[in-house]
Amino acid sequence: MPAFLLQSAGNPIALFAPYLLIAVVFYFLLFLPMQRQKKKQAQMLADLKSGDMVVTSSGITGTVTAIDGDTLILRVKPDNLKLQFVRSAVTSVVTAETAK
């Protein structure tokens, strides 16, 4: 019989240690930052109020005029057109610093 078939498996912890290390690295480099970003986005959407200037996922910039549950009304320049969006379409709030 060949010698490699007669060798024992060894320590099971040492056998699975590289897989555990890879899982931990993936968690800290991929999943944890994604969870933080989702929480930050959800908090931003929950904190929306009338008068905030926002950018939607389609690139439309407008000012929030009314919020009703999961929908909001944006006033879009130059004609002060009012458009209705779902709250989740908002990607960011434009602050005075980013407007410059």
Secondary structure, 3 states (H helix, E strand, C coil): CCHHHHCCCCCHHHHHHHHHHHHHHHHHHHHHHHHHHHHHHHHHHHCCCCCCEEEECCCCEEEEEEEECCEEEEEECCCCEEEEEEHHHEEEEECHHHHC
